[in-house]
Amino acid sequence: MTRILRPTTFQEAAFLLREEGPGARLLAGGTDALLRVRRGQPEPSAWVDLSGVQEGREIRPGHLGALVTFADLAEKAPFHALRMAASGMGSAQIRRRGTLGGNVVNASPAGDAIPPLFVVDARVRLLSASGEREVGLRDFFVGPGRTVAGPDEVLTCITWEHSDAAQSAFVRVGNRVHHVISKASLALWVNPCDDTWCEVRIALGAVAPTVIRVPDAERLLSGSTPDATRLESAALACAAAARPIDDIRSTAEYRREVCAALLQSAVGLLASFT
């Protein structure tokens, strides 16, 4: 029978993971745990339940605790793209239970919280019984469902260099507005300077084995005035960068084509915010 262990700190959780070995798994919001069991995945030897940990619930510019829920992020996330992603994630019940750290360590290419974190160049902090380390988010993901985190490491927080001047947006497509996994998503981050965009960052979700940045599109738009010609070229670069697959939710062809439209939509949203 699977045991449930309830630490009160991240450090205690890390020690429990080391003591229990690779058969133990962390449990935060638990929104995916039952689904995994129903799909036939083996139950862990022990759940290390983080619900009693009071750390990791901070929300402030440049710092988010791993146990922050999507309901809280939808209201208080320090930048617009993440608020938008959080507000459209699942049902109200899922948003109240699901955590940012859980969404990140699940490492789904369609995880809606991940593209907004990519465009702010976020870093994750990992704690184990032997110490702590930081990893850039773009280096954290290895493939679908896989990260560089060790079996005894706990993700405690996510940090980035916050800018009050930066503007951001998040857009996605799915079969419905809510309660559905994204077919494709895009996060846009812009650092404006007078009439130009000094720096632009773009991330695509659900169109490659991991979330990806689009450097060709970013170069086209950075240091420029975002006119129609540049936007069209950048949109085509987004489509070209996508490496989607056919699956039950969509075709690869549709996902690739919609990436161009998503950039145009995100740019339109930025204009509406100002």
LODRENVEX-296063 format. One line per 4 residues: number of its first residue (from 0); their letters; for each residue x, y, z of C-alpha. Coordinates in pm, 1 decimal, padded with zeros to 6 digits. Last residue first. Layout:
residues N
NUM	A	X,Y,Z  ...
***
This chain:
residues 274
273	TFSA	-00155.6,05037.1,-02340.7  -00316.1,04697.9,-02278.3  -00495.3,04689.7,-02615.6  -00166.9,04722.0,-02804.9
269	LLGV	-00023.8,04426.3,-02616.0  -00333.2,04223.8,-02706.1  -00283.6,04293.5,-03077.6  00075.7,04173.8,-03052.5
265	ASQL	-00046.6,03853.1,-02892.2  -00301.8,03797.2,-03168.4  -00041.9,03845.4,-03443.8  00188.0,03601.7,-03267.1
261	LAAC	-00093.4,03348.2,-03236.6  -00174.7,03374.7,-03605.4  00175.6,03265.9,-03702.3  00164.6,02974.7,-03458.2
257	VERR	-00167.8,02865.5,-03611.4  00002.0,02735.8,-03922.6  00234.1,02498.5,-03740.0  -00039.6,02366.1,-03512.7
253	YEAT	-00271.6,02305.5,-03807.8  -00007.2,02110.7,-04000.6  00088.0,01901.6,-03698.0  -00269.9,01789.8,-03657.3
249	SRID	-00473.5,01840.1,-03341.4  -00591.8,01707.4,-03005.8  -00562.6,01331.7,-03062.1  -00208.9,01365.4,-03195.4
245	DIPR	-00018.5,01480.3,-03502.3  00318.6,01624.9,-03409.3  00464.2,01974.8,-03390.3  00812.6,02108.9,-03464.5
241	AAAA	00743.4,02484.1,-03470.1  01027.7,02714.3,-03576.9  00886.7,02772.6,-03926.3  00550.1,02885.5,-03789.6
237	CALA	00719.6,03130.9,-03555.7  00937.0,03258.5,-03841.3  00620.5,03317.8,-04047.3  00484.9,03535.5,-03765.7
233	ASEL	00813.5,03726.5,-03751.0  00794.2,03799.2,-04123.5  00434.1,03916.9,-04092.8  00520.4,04132.8,-03792.6
229	RTAD	00811.1,04289.0,-03976.9  00591.8,04379.6,-04272.5  00303.6,04510.5,-04058.8  00521.3,04748.2,-03856.0
225	PTSG	00664.3,04670.1,-03513.0  00913.5,04958.1,-03483.3  01251.3,04800.2,-03442.4  01524.5,04711.4,-03194.4
221	SLLR	01391.7,04359.5,-03146.6  01122.1,04249.6,-03394.2  01320.8,04051.2,-03651.7  01564.6,03925.9,-03389.3
217	EADP	01281.2,03781.6,-03177.3  01130.3,03608.4,-03478.8  01458.5,03434.2,-03555.5  01516.1,03356.4,-03185.1
213	VRIV	01188.4,03164.4,-03138.5  01194.2,03021.2,-02785.3  01079.1,02665.7,-02728.1  00848.1,02473.5,-02493.1
209	TPAV	00953.4,02109.7,-02500.1  00905.2,01822.0,-02745.0  00775.5,02079.0,-02996.0  00445.4,02252.5,-03083.0
205	AGLA	00265.3,02244.6,-02745.9  00409.0,02580.4,-02631.3  00584.3,02859.7,-02820.8  00801.2,03130.0,-02664.5
201	IRVE	00871.8,03482.6,-02790.7  01110.4,03744.1,-02650.4  01142.4,04100.5,-02779.7  01400.8,04364.2,-02690.0
197	CWTD	01425.9,04734.3,-02761.9  01074.8,04752.1,-02907.1  01050.0,05091.9,-03070.2  00834.9,05404.9,-03032.3
193	DCPN	00980.0,05514.3,-02694.6  01178.1,05214.7,-02572.8  00960.4,04908.8,-02508.0  01076.4,04581.1,-02347.9
189	VWLA	00845.7,04321.4,-02501.9  00746.4,03974.3,-02386.0  00524.1,03742.5,-02594.3  00392.4,03401.4,-02486.5
185	LSAK	00249.1,03158.5,-02740.4  00025.3,02852.8,-02723.4  -00066.3,02553.1,-02936.9  -00320.9,02272.6,-02911.9
181	SIVH	-00371.5,02371.1,-02550.5  -00518.0,02119.8,-02306.5  -00887.2,02169.8,-02232.6  -01107.4,02286.4,-01945.3
177	HVRN	-01136.0,02642.9,-02076.0  -01173.9,02830.2,-02406.7  -01272.7,02518.2,-02596.1  -01113.3,02297.8,-02862.9
173	GVRV	-00784.4,02470.4,-02793.4  -00584.7,02772.6,-02901.9  -00352.8,02982.0,-02687.6  -00248.8,03338.5,-02616.2
169	FASQ	-00020.0,03495.7,-02356.2  00079.7,03860.2,-02326.0  00370.0,04068.3,-02199.2  00485.4,04425.3,-02138.1
165	AADS	00816.5,04524.9,-01981.0  00853.1,04857.2,-01797.5  00830.8,04715.3,-01445.0  01113.0,04473.0,-01520.0
161	HEWT	01170.3,04161.3,-01309.1  01487.4,03956.9,-01337.3  01366.9,03602.3,-01283.4  01297.4,03352.1,-01005.4
157	ICTL	01107.0,03025.0,-00962.9  01076.7,02854.6,-00625.8  01113.4,02534.0,-00425.0  01155.7,02256.7,-00682.5
153	VEDP	01238.3,01950.7,-00473.1  01528.7,01719.7,-00556.2  01565.6,01354.9,-00447.6  01478.9,01196.1,-00784.3
149	GAVT	01713.3,01440.2,-00961.9  01579.9,01734.5,-01160.3  01713.3,01747.6,-01518.3  01360.4,01729.5,-01658.5
145	RGPG	01140.9,01476.9,-01838.4  00764.6,01467.0,-01902.3  00807.2,01549.6,-02271.4  01176.8,01618.8,-02326.7
141	VFFD	01488.5,01736.8,-02142.0  01348.4,02042.3,-01964.9  01554.6,02234.0,-01709.1  01796.0,02396.7,-01954.1
137	RLGV	01535.5,02647.1,-02079.4  01429.4,02705.4,-01718.9  01778.9,02810.2,-01616.7  01894.1,02591.8,-01329.7
133	EREG	01965.0,02689.7,-00970.4  02120.0,02463.6,-00708.4  02068.5,02364.7,-00344.5  02235.8,02118.0,-00111.5
129	SASL	02287.6,01758.1,-00000.8  01932.9,01675.5,00110.6  01805.8,01821.9,-00214.4  01670.4,02162.9,-00313.4
125	LRVR	01612.9,02286.2,-00668.8  01570.0,02652.0,-00760.1  01420.7,02721.5,-01102.3  01529.5,03005.4,-01330.4
121	ADVV	01313.3,03231.9,-01544.1  01422.3,03398.0,-01866.8  01113.2,03625.7,-01864.2  00999.7,03477.3,-02196.5
117	FLPP	01038.9,03120.6,-02073.6  00819.3,03180.7,-01768.8  00530.8,03292.0,-01989.7  00584.9,02980.8,-02208.7
113	IADG	00577.5,02746.6,-01902.4  00250.7,02830.8,-01730.2  00042.5,02679.1,-02011.2  00192.3,02331.0,-01986.8
109	APSA	00152.7,02203.4,-02343.7  00513.0,02077.9,-02375.2  00438.4,01890.8,-02051.2  00725.8,01907.6,-01806.3
105	NVVN	00526.1,01779.2,-01507.2  00792.6,01966.5,-01309.0  00659.4,02302.4,-01432.3  00288.3,02240.4,-01374.6
101	GGLT	00359.5,02102.2,-01027.4  00571.1,02403.3,-00937.0  00294.5,02642.3,-01042.5  00039.4,02462.5,-00829.8
97	GRRR	-00300.4,02311.1,-00907.5  -00558.0,02307.6,-00628.2  -00754.3,02633.7,-00664.7  -00697.2,02641.0,-01039.8
93	IQAS	-00826.1,02284.1,-01073.5  -01146.0,02373.0,-00886.5  -01201.3,02682.4,-01102.2  -01168.5,02461.9,-01408.9
89	GMGS	-00861.9,02415.5,-01625.0  -00607.3,02691.0,-01688.0  -00749.4,03007.1,-01838.9  -00673.9,03240.6,-01548.5
85	AAMR	-00323.4,03100.9,-01506.0  -00215.4,03171.2,-01864.0  -00347.6,03527.6,-01853.3  -00187.6,03600.5,-01516.6
81	LAHF	00139.6,03457.1,-01650.2  00134.4,03681.4,-01955.7  00046.7,03990.5,-01747.8  00336.5,04000.5,-01507.2
77	PAKE	00367.0,03983.7,-01127.4  00101.8,03711.2,-01085.1  -00162.1,03834.1,-00838.5  -00513.1,03748.2,-00954.4
73	ALDA	-00468.4,03455.4,-01194.3  -00159.0,03360.3,-00996.6  -00366.6,03307.0,-00682.4  -00610.0,03075.9,-00862.1
69	FTVL	-00313.4,02908.7,-01028.8  -00182.0,02803.5,-00691.5  00151.9,02909.4,-00541.8  00332.9,02600.2,-00415.8
65	AGLH	00653.5,02656.9,-00614.9  00705.8,03001.9,-00467.0  00724.6,03286.9,-00715.2  00998.5,03549.6,-00734.3
61	GPRI	01091.8,03833.7,-00969.9  00814.8,04065.2,-00853.1  00641.8,03903.9,-00553.3  00424.0,03601.6,-00490.2
57	ERGE	00523.7,03377.0,-00200.9  00359.8,03037.6,-00140.9  00676.6,02827.6,-00132.4  00705.0,02782.6,00240.6
53	QVGS	00402.0,02672.0,00440.3  00455.7,02301.9,00376.9  00153.0,02102.7,00496.9  00021.4,02040.9,00144.0
49	LDVW	00359.0,01905.7,00031.4  00258.9,01536.8,00036.3  00551.7,01300.7,-00012.6  00360.8,01011.5,-00167.7
45	ASPE	00517.5,00673.2,-00100.8  00589.9,00349.5,-00289.4  00465.5,00523.4,-00600.6  00165.1,00392.3,-00792.8
41	PQGR	00245.6,00233.1,-01126.5  00112.2,00408.0,-01438.1  -00204.9,00246.3,-01565.9  -00380.4,00547.1,-01712.5
37	RVRL	-00605.5,00558.4,-01407.0  -00298.4,00598.1,-01186.2  -00169.8,00889.4,-01392.3  -00510.9,01056.4,-01389.8
33	LADT	-00527.9,01024.0,-01011.2  -00198.1,01212.5,-00969.5  -00262.1,01487.6,-01225.5  -00449.7,01735.2,-01003.4
29	GGAL	-00241.7,01642.6,-00698.2  -00192.8,02003.9,-00588.9  00151.6,01917.5,-00448.3  00243.8,01547.9,-00430.5
25	LRAG	00609.7,01447.7,-00457.0  00695.0,01093.5,-00555.5  00868.4,00804.4,-00380.2  00991.1,00495.3,-00568.5
21	PGEE	01329.8,00658.3,-00637.0  01444.4,00624.7,-00273.7  01247.1,00660.7,00047.6  01532.7,00810.6,00250.8
17	RLLF	01638.3,01057.2,-00019.2  01281.1,01166.0,-00087.1  01219.9,01203.7,00286.3  01528.7,01425.1,00319.4
13	AAEQ	01403.0,01650.6,00038.6  01060.0,01676.8,00199.6  01218.3,01775.2,00530.1  01409.7,02052.0,00354.4
9	FTTP	01093.0,02170.4,00179.9  00928.6,02211.4,00519.1  00628.6,02061.0,00702.9  00664.2,01705.9,00571.8
5	RLIR	00357.6,01483.6,00525.8  00428.0,01125.8,00419.7  00153.5,00920.4,00254.0  00216.3,00547.2,00221.0
1	TM	00124.5,00345.8,-00086.2  00000.0,00000.0,00000.0
***
